[in-house]
């Protein structure tokens, strides 16, 4: 067995529209970094990203500090 370190996450999201598929790729989800570059994420993407981070934490216990502004329900790290 080998220890695996997940250094980032990449999401490929496909949205079906009438007659076409919209593809969205998110690499290294970081609302704080996007805000610093003045390239805000849509609210729906922040909600999705925070949900994914919470599920990862519930399953793997790999909580990392996240902005309480972006993910107010994410567990605090002490």
TIVO-598434 format. One line per 8 residues: number of its first residue (from 0); their letters; for each residue x, y, z of C-alpha. Coordinates in pm, 1 decimal. Layout:
<nutors>
NUM> a> X/Y/Z; ...
</nutors>
This chain:
<nutors>
0> xxxxxxxx> 0.0/0.0/0.0; 111.7/354.3/-73.1; 6.9/678.6/91.2; -158.1/906.1/-166.2; -146.0/1282.0/-127.4; -408.8/1475.1/-318.1; -242.2/1808.8/-385.4; -540.3/1958.3/-568.4
8> xxxxxxxx> -876.7/1871.9/-709.0; -991.5/1906.8/-1064.9; -1358.7/1886.7/-1152.6; -1504.2/1825.3/-1496.7; -1868.8/1932.5/-1493.3; -2104.5/1868.1/-1784.2; -2437.4/2049.3/-1809.3; -2688.7/1922.1/-2063.4
16> xxxxxxxx> -2869.2/2198.3/-2251.6; -3117.1/2151.0/-2534.1; -2899.9/2061.0/-2831.4; -2561.3/2094.1/-2659.4; -2349.1/2011.6/-2358.1; -2174.0/2285.5/-2161.2; -1842.1/2174.0/-2012.6; -1687.5/2345.7/-1713.8
24> xxxxxxxx> -1346.0/2256.0/-1571.8; -1244.4/2375.7/-1227.6; -883.9/2320.5/-1124.9; -773.9/2387.8/-766.5; -1101.4/2525.7/-626.7; -1010.9/2838.4/-430.4; -1268.4/3117.0/-398.1; -1019.0/3326.1/-197.9
32> xxxxxxxx> -759.5/3312.1/-477.0; -1021.7/3393.6/-738.7; -1135.8/3692.9/-533.0; -776.0/3818.2/-506.8; -756.6/3812.8/-890.1; -1097.2/3987.3/-908.0; -1241.9/3682.4/-1090.8; -1525.4/3580.5/-860.1
40> xxxxxxxx> -1684.6/3236.9/-886.4; -2060.4/3215.0/-942.9; -2252.0/3146.3/-617.9; -2367.2/2806.4/-748.5; -2004.9/2697.7/-802.6; -1906.7/2807.8/-450.9; -2197.9/2608.6/-304.6; -2099.3/2302.8/-509.9
48> xxxxxxxx> -1731.8/2336.6/-416.5; -1807.0/2375.2/-45.6; -2035.7/2070.0/-60.6; -1760.2/1864.4/-225.3; -1505.7/1980.0/35.4; -1744.4/1891.4/320.0; -1809.3/1544.1/174.0; -1433.3/1487.1/130.8
56> xxxxxxxx> -1380.8/1587.5/493.0; -1662.8/1358.8/613.1; -1522.5/1063.5/415.2; -1145.6/1118.0/442.1; -1112.0/1351.6/739.7; -880.3/1575.6/538.9; -1013.5/1909.7/658.6; -804.9/2206.8/555.6
64> xxxxxxxx> -871.2/2567.2/649.6; -1120.2/2735.4/419.4; -1263.2/3081.1/423.4; -1565.2/3107.9/652.6; -1691.2/3370.8/407.0; -1700.0/3117.4/123.5; -1781.8/2800.9/319.9; -1950.1/2908.0/646.0
72> xxxxxx> -2056.7/2550.9/733.3; -1713.2/2399.1/679.1; -1563.4/2266.5/1004.2; -1304.7/2478.8/1180.9; -957.8/2340.1/1233.9; -814.9/2379.8/1582.0
</nutors>
